[in-house]
Amino acid sequence: MNQIIHASLQRNEFYNKSYIEKQVSNQTSSTEKSCQMDTEFDCEMIKKVQSTCDSSVQGNSSQETNFMKCENTPQIHQKMESLCIDEESFNLDEVLFNECDNLSHISENANICEKWQEESIHSFIYEQKVNEEEEERKLKENNYFYLLKQMEETVKIERIPEHLKNIIETLKFKVISIGPLKLQCQQGHQWEAKFDDLTHEYECEQCHDIKQSQQKLKLNQQSQNQQPKKHGKCILNPQHPGQTRCKECKQLLKQQLKKQKQENIRQTNDMYEKLQNELYMKAVRLLSQGNSAEKQKIIRAFRETEVEVDKAAMNHANRYCAKQGISSSEQLQQIMVVYKMLLLPEGALKKYAQSQQKAILKQEYKTYAKSVHPDKNSHPQCCVAFQKLKKFWVDIPKTGMSSDISSSQQQ
């Protein structure tokens, strides 16, 4: 900061010097011009004074005074120039004062920065001291808890009888708690024990099991080493001296391997078939469960459209019967079924036949066929209605979802 302030001061001094030199050069040029004007003005004044002196005597005194005034004109101009210079110097002083104020602000900011640095250093030192004090306090507390643990262990050991203390020391066990007596061996195994069981021959159960397993392994290895070695590899004739098998053993081994291979293939095929059947049954069950809701929606929609179609078919049947002069209710009902078959949309019939059960479709086919069959109905469009009935109530279920599932189950 001090270097910055020094550089700014040097820069301001250079600017002030250049500014003063420019003002001085301007003043010299202005004074030369004023002097030329003053000489011309003085000559004119002298001529006027001489004319006045010849006119009257009273003007002698005034002539002298005017002449003195004319002679003193350059002095007056010098005084005026000095005043102008003073004004310019005053302006320069104002500029310098303003720059000094700016420099004072810079110095104040530098002082503030220095103070802030000192305060931050003091705060950092204070925080370090506080952290050191906290660390010392924590170390003291930890030492205190460590001493308490040691005291507890000594108290535990003092509560144990002396003859048991000696046993524990000889066995090199560590006492963890006395309430239920908990011990720890050198291997780190922990367990609960009783004071009555403590003897010089007392051992850790886990360590005892490990020792027994190691002893068994050693005995097995020794027994294997002691057994007589077989010279040959023959199964039927173990006294065969050669290292290879005899012909009979080779044939038996080949047959056994073939049987094992065939059994393995059969077992894998059986397992594969079982898995396929299980997966297929699951798929069928899921399809039936998933499509049940959709089928019910389709059936409901078909029943709603059926009601509207029945109304329209009844109107057409009444008109036809009125034209033909038919009065029996049975014939009117048969003609209404014909118009119903003709008015039902094929898309709705197809979806309904695919989603409805076979038994219900058979019953509906029987009831509609009695009234729509050409042998029992006199309407000219009864053949078309009967073909439509046969198409959607008999043929579509064979190609629908339910028929596909039943045929796949049979396969």
VEXLUM-607637 format. One line per 8 residues: number of its first residue (from 1); their letters; for each residue x, y, z of C-alpha. Coordinates in Angstrom, 3 decimals. Example, Ala and Ser with C-alpha at 12.3 -4.5 7.8 and 13.67 -1.06 7.14 Angstrom:
REM residues 2
1> as> 12.300:-4.500:7.800; 13.670:-1.060:7.140;
REM end
This chain:
REM residues 411
1> mnqiihas> 0.000:0.000:0.000; 2.829:2.434:0.797; 4.351:1.826:-2.641; 1.013:2.561:-4.313; 0.608:5.832:-2.373; 4.171:6.917:-3.246; 3.586:6.229:-6.959; 0.316:8.217:-6.934;
9> lqrnefyn> 2.064:11.193:-5.290; 4.807:11.194:-7.924; 2.216:11.077:-10.687; 0.276:14.045:-9.224; 3.491:16.112:-8.896; 4.326:15.474:-12.573; 0.811:16.560:-13.660; 1.029:19.750:-11.543;
17> ksyiekqv> 4.425:20.733:-13.034; 3.180:20.279:-16.598; 0.020:22.285:-15.840; 2.028:25.226:-14.336; 4.397:25.335:-17.340; 1.436:25.586:-19.732; -0.100:28.446:-17.707; 3.198:30.397:-17.661;
25> snqtsste> 3.584:30.090:-21.447; 0.008:31.352:-21.940; 0.642:34.319:-19.609; 3.787:35.449:-21.536; 1.937:35.450:-24.839; -0.942:37.470:-23.330; 1.431:40.089:-21.817; 3.154:40.673:-25.182;
33> kscqmdte> -0.191:41.314:-26.848; -1.256:43.722:-24.065; 1.984:45.703:-24.327; 1.454:46.296:-28.071; -2.056:47.540:-27.447; -0.863:49.800:-24.629; 1.738:51.551:-26.824; -0.858:52.366:-29.472;
41> fdcemikk> -3.241:53.609:-26.812; -0.512:55.833:-25.261; 0.279:57.569:-28.559; -3.335:58.522:-29.099; -3.606:59.845:-25.577; -0.490:62.001:-26.038; -1.972:63.604:-29.160; -5.176:64.432:-27.343;
49> vqstcdss> -3.256:66.002:-24.450; -1.232:68.279:-26.734; -4.414:69.554:-28.369; -5.864:70.402:-24.999; -2.710:72.250:-23.833; -2.924:74.740:-26.772; -6.605:75.494:-26.124; -6.474:76.941:-22.574;
57> vqgnssqe> -4.283:77.681:-19.594; -6.545:75.976:-17.158; -5.887:72.778:-18.924; -2.208:72.916:-17.911; -2.831:71.311:-14.603; -5.138:68.737:-16.166; -2.565:68.200:-18.909; 0.045:67.338:-16.363;
65> tnfmkcen> -2.254:64.968:-14.534; -3.398:63.297:-17.745; 0.159:62.982:-18.907; 1.080:61.383:-15.637; -1.835:59.030:-16.023; -0.695:58.135:-19.511; 2.785:57.514:-18.294; 1.448:55.252:-15.509;
73> tpqihqkm> -0.706:53.048:-17.806; 1.908:50.244:-18.206; 2.162:49.967:-14.422; -1.609:49.577:-14.189; -1.530:46.861:-16.818; 1.198:45.072:-14.909; -0.961:45.160:-11.771; -3.926:43.783:-13.692;
81> eslcidee> -1.788:40.993:-15.127; -0.554:40.186:-11.644; -4.164:39.939:-10.495; -4.979:37.568:-13.367; -1.970:35.467:-12.456; -3.181:35.419:-8.864; -6.610:34.160:-9.987; -5.028:31.398:-12.062;
89> sfnldevl> -2.786:30.444:-9.187; -5.877:30.335:-6.987; -7.498:27.864:-9.387; -4.326:25.786:-9.353; -4.398:25.788:-5.590; -7.974:24.494:-5.619; -6.954:21.630:-7.923; -4.030:20.808:-5.677;
97> fnecdnls> -6.260:20.882:-2.607; -8.715:18.479:-4.253; -5.897:16.104:-5.188; -4.556:16.315:-1.652; -8.018:15.365:-0.387; -8.028:12.346:-2.700; -4.597:11.349:-1.441; -5.818:11.698:2.118;
105> hisenani> -8.717:9.329:1.331; -6.254:6.814:-0.127; -4.079:7.037:2.947; -7.140:6.551:5.168; -8.105:3.417:3.229; -4.559:2.132:3.580; -4.697:2.698:7.327; -8.046:0.888:7.510;
113> cekwqees> -6.576:-2.093:5.630; -3.620:-2.223:7.979; -5.947:-2.150:10.987; -8.098:-4.918:9.493; -4.993:-7.062:8.900; -3.900:-6.568:12.489; -7.370:-7.472:13.786; -7.544:-10.615:11.618;
121> ihsfiyeq> -4.101:-11.696:12.859; -5.188:-11.176:16.464; -8.441:-13.132:15.895; -6.527:-15.997:14.245; -4.105:-16.173:17.179; -7.042:-16.157:19.595; -8.777:-19.020:17.743; -5.583:-21.063:17.786;
129> kvneeeee> -5.295:-20.587:21.530; -8.934:-21.629:22.031; -8.449:-24.775:19.912; -5.306:-25.707:21.831; -7.148:-25.297:25.124; -10.013:-27.534:23.901; -7.570:-30.218:22.774; -5.842:-30.155:26.151;
137> rklkenny> -9.208:-30.452:27.885; -10.216:-33.442:25.728; -6.911:-35.174:26.414; -7.435:-34.681:30.131; -10.966:-36.119:29.904; -9.750:-39.135:27.920; -7.037:-39.763:30.471; -9.681:-39.511:33.180;
145> fyllkqme> -11.908:-42.123:31.515; -8.910:-44.396:30.992; -8.095:-44.166:34.679; -11.709:-44.963:35.548; -11.583:-48.115:33.400; -8.400:-49.217:35.081; -9.993:-48.620:38.484; -13.050:-50.664:37.494;
153> etvkieri> -10.880:-53.552:36.330; -8.918:-53.483:39.566; -12.189:-53.435:41.537; -13.479:-56.393:39.530; -10.336:-58.380:40.175; -10.393:-57.495:43.882; -13.976:-58.808:44.191; -12.886:-62.260:42.936;
161> pehlknii> -11.616:-64.661:45.613; -7.882:-65.208:45.853; -7.799:-68.891:44.853; -9.809:-68.073:41.716; -7.496:-65.153:40.966; -4.544:-67.503:40.869; -6.383:-69.892:38.548; -7.321:-67.068:36.160;
169> etlkfkvi> -3.753:-65.790:36.128; -2.342:-69.229:35.375; -4.876:-69.801:32.578; -4.149:-66.291:31.224; -7.824:-65.349:30.981; -9.139:-61.783:31.040; -12.120:-60.858:33.236; -14.659:-58.735:31.338;
177> sigplklq> -17.494:-58.656:33.892; -18.386:-60.297:37.202; -22.201:-59.898:37.326; -22.458:-62.841:35.036; -18.809:-63.906:34.945; -17.483:-63.253:31.425; -13.995:-64.353:30.421; -11.819:-63.838:27.362;
185> cqqghqwe> -8.990:-66.071:26.186; -5.833:-65.086:24.361; -7.446:-65.868:20.982; -10.239:-63.326:21.658; -13.055:-65.821:22.377; -15.601:-64.631:24.967; -18.024:-66.728:27.024; -19.899:-66.867:30.310;
193> akfddlth> -18.610:-69.140:33.063; -19.335:-70.109:36.662; -17.029:-69.753:39.636; -17.522:-73.428:40.546; -16.279:-74.594:37.123; -12.964:-72.736:37.350; -10.114:-75.169:37.836; -6.534:-75.456:36.657;
201> eyeceqch> -7.684:-77.759:33.824; -10.410:-75.347:32.632; -10.188:-74.460:28.908; -11.975:-72.351:26.351; -14.569:-74.504:24.547; -13.837:-73.059:21.115; -10.097:-73.521:21.532; -10.725:-77.102:22.735;
209> dikqsqqk> -12.850:-77.883:19.640; -10.173:-76.484:17.346; -7.518:-78.654:18.981; -9.655:-81.779:18.649; -10.336:-81.125:14.957; -6.618:-80.672:14.330; -5.852:-83.932:16.120; -8.442:-85.782:14.019;
217> lklnqqsq> -6.915:-84.480:10.824; -3.493:-85.632:11.925; -4.803:-89.111:12.766; -6.539:-89.412:9.395; -3.387:-88.426:7.576; -1.374:-90.938:9.564; -3.887:-93.726:8.876; -3.844:-92.959:5.158;
225> nqqpkkhg> -0.087:-93.057:5.103; -0.024:-96.386:6.986; -2.507:-98.160:4.642; -0.916:-100.425:2.000; -0.851:-98.941:-1.449; -2.616:-100.695:-4.306; -0.364:-101.428:-7.202; -3.003:-101.723:-9.914;
233> kcilnpqh> -6.214:-99.906:-10.911; -8.280:-102.955:-11.765; -11.698:-103.205:-10.051; -12.605:-106.866:-10.586; -9.102:-108.173:-10.068; -7.352:-105.976:-7.442; -4.307:-108.263:-7.511; -3.667:-107.318:-11.122;
241> pgqtrcke> -0.084:-105.988:-11.062; -0.312:-103.559:-13.974; -1.017:-99.872:-13.582; -3.743:-100.063:-16.258; -7.130:-101.795:-16.067; -7.888:-105.151:-17.578; -10.189:-105.634:-20.591; -13.188:-106.747:-18.555;
249> ckqllkqq> -12.937:-103.678:-16.282; -12.702:-101.392:-19.292; -15.875:-102.859:-20.812; -17.733:-102.541:-17.520; -16.674:-98.919:-17.158; -17.855:-98.129:-20.696; -21.258:-99.663:-20.030; -21.601:-97.788:-16.746;
257> lkkqkqen> -20.698:-94.496:-18.412; -23.263:-95.080:-21.173; -25.985:-95.826:-18.635; -25.135:-92.748:-16.616; -25.193:-90.609:-19.746; -28.598:-91.960:-20.801; -30.026:-91.426:-17.332; -28.736:-87.874:-17.253;
265> irqtndmy> -30.324:-87.142:-20.645; -33.635:-88.648:-19.539; -33.629:-86.675:-16.291; -32.876:-83.418:-18.094; -35.675:-84.063:-20.610; -38.141:-84.831:-17.832; -37.184:-81.689:-15.957; -37.469:-79.640:-19.150;
273> eklqnely> -40.954:-81.011:-19.876; -42.106:-80.331:-16.329; -40.846:-76.779:-16.476; -42.521:-76.221:-19.836; -45.848:-77.523:-18.547; -45.641:-75.398:-15.412; -44.802:-72.280:-17.381; -47.591:-72.955:-19.858;
281> mkavrlls> -50.170:-73.437:-17.123; -49.020:-70.237:-15.442; -49.348:-68.352:-18.727; -52.851:-69.723:-19.305; -53.895:-68.821:-15.783; -52.500:-65.308:-16.089; -54.212:-64.819:-19.442; -57.532:-65.940:-18.055;
289> qgnsaekq> -57.132:-63.676:-15.023; -55.970:-60.678:-17.045; -58.618:-60.963:-19.783; -61.550:-61.541:-17.433; -61.972:-57.828:-16.690; -61.716:-56.871:-20.365; -64.204:-59.566:-21.343; -66.715:-58.309:-18.801;
297> kiirafre> -66.367:-54.766:-20.171; -67.000:-56.017:-23.719; -70.071:-57.984:-22.619; -71.513:-54.958:-20.785; -70.998:-52.722:-23.797; -72.663:-55.304:-26.050; -75.680:-55.535:-23.730; -76.064:-51.758:-23.790;
305> tevevdka> -75.972:-51.651:-27.581; -78.349:-54.638:-27.689; -81.020:-52.686:-25.797; -80.865:-49.813:-28.290; -80.897:-52.225:-31.240; -83.960:-54.014:-29.795; -85.865:-50.734:-29.738; -85.000:-49.949:-33.350;
313> amnhanry> -85.763:-53.534:-34.460; -89.156:-53.393:-32.735; -90.070:-50.214:-34.598; -89.103:-51.779:-37.949; -91.062:-54.958:-37.097; -94.198:-52.973:-36.224; -94.022:-51.084:-39.521; -93.525:-54.306:-41.508;
321> cakqgiss> -96.382:-56.084:-39.748; -98.666:-53.077:-40.301; -97.886:-53.100:-44.022; -98.310:-56.883:-44.363; -101.328:-57.048:-42.058; -99.729:-59.433:-39.562; -101.364:-59.406:-36.129; -99.883:-62.392:-34.239;
329> seqlqqim> -97.342:-61.600:-31.521; -95.203:-64.663:-32.302; -94.603:-63.581:-35.892; -93.898:-60.030:-34.720; -91.277:-61.368:-32.286; -89.651:-63.473:-35.008; -89.481:-60.500:-37.395; -88.036:-58.330:-34.608;
337> vvykmlll> -85.194:-60.881:-34.144; -84.503:-60.752:-37.894; -84.153:-56.954:-37.795; -82.023:-57.262:-34.669; -79.551:-59.582:-36.432; -79.433:-57.246:-39.405; -78.879:-54.091:-37.291; -76.211:-55.454:-34.899;
345> pegalkky> -72.687:-54.283:-35.961; -70.258:-57.017:-36.980; -67.342:-55.653:-34.887; -69.377:-55.746:-31.675; -70.623:-59.258:-32.491; -67.092:-60.508:-33.128; -65.723:-59.165:-29.807; -68.767:-60.433:-27.936;
353> aqsqqkai> -68.425:-63.933:-29.392; -64.705:-64.043:-28.527; -65.229:-62.919:-24.913; -68.409:-64.821:-24.049; -68.444:-68.416:-22.778; -69.319:-71.297:-25.095; -72.316:-72.517:-23.086; -73.999:-69.108:-23.157;
361> lkqeykty> -73.319:-68.760:-26.883; -74.944:-72.156:-27.544; -78.074:-71.199:-25.600; -78.344:-67.859:-27.424; -77.842:-69.592:-30.782; -80.677:-72.016:-30.067; -83.100:-69.271:-29.046; -82.281:-67.024:-32.011;
369> aksvhpdk> -82.246:-69.918:-34.526; -85.839:-70.895:-33.641; -87.111:-67.472:-34.684; -84.677:-66.649:-37.531; -84.556:-69.998:-39.399; -86.043:-69.680:-42.922; -88.378:-72.640:-42.369; -90.040:-70.846:-39.428;
377> nshpqccv> -89.878:-67.202:-40.576; -91.637:-65.563:-43.542; -89.514:-62.395:-43.752; -87.515:-62.057:-47.015; -84.283:-61.144:-45.145; -84.423:-64.094:-42.734; -81.767:-66.025:-44.730; -79.271:-63.162:-44.376;
385> afqklkkf> -80.002:-62.915:-40.652; -79.567:-66.678:-40.208; -76.186:-66.660:-42.001; -74.996:-63.779:-39.781; -76.147:-65.658:-36.692; -74.314:-68.787:-37.760; -71.173:-66.800:-38.602; -70.819:-65.005:-35.269;
393> wvdipktg> -72.313:-67.547:-32.838; -70.801:-70.747:-34.215; -67.690:-70.019:-36.331; -65.898:-67.225:-34.378; -65.461:-69.046:-31.031; -63.347:-71.639:-32.815; -60.840:-68.898:-33.773; -61.214:-66.747:-30.650;
401> mssdisss> -59.150:-66.500:-27.477; -61.057:-69.113:-25.483; -60.901:-71.668:-28.308; -57.125:-71.124:-28.702; -56.553:-71.820:-25.024; -58.703:-74.955:-25.028; -56.984:-76.372:-28.130; -53.523:-75.671:-26.693;
409> qqq> -54.514:-77.413:-23.451; -55.612:-80.480:-25.417; -52.248:-80.570:-27.241;
REM end
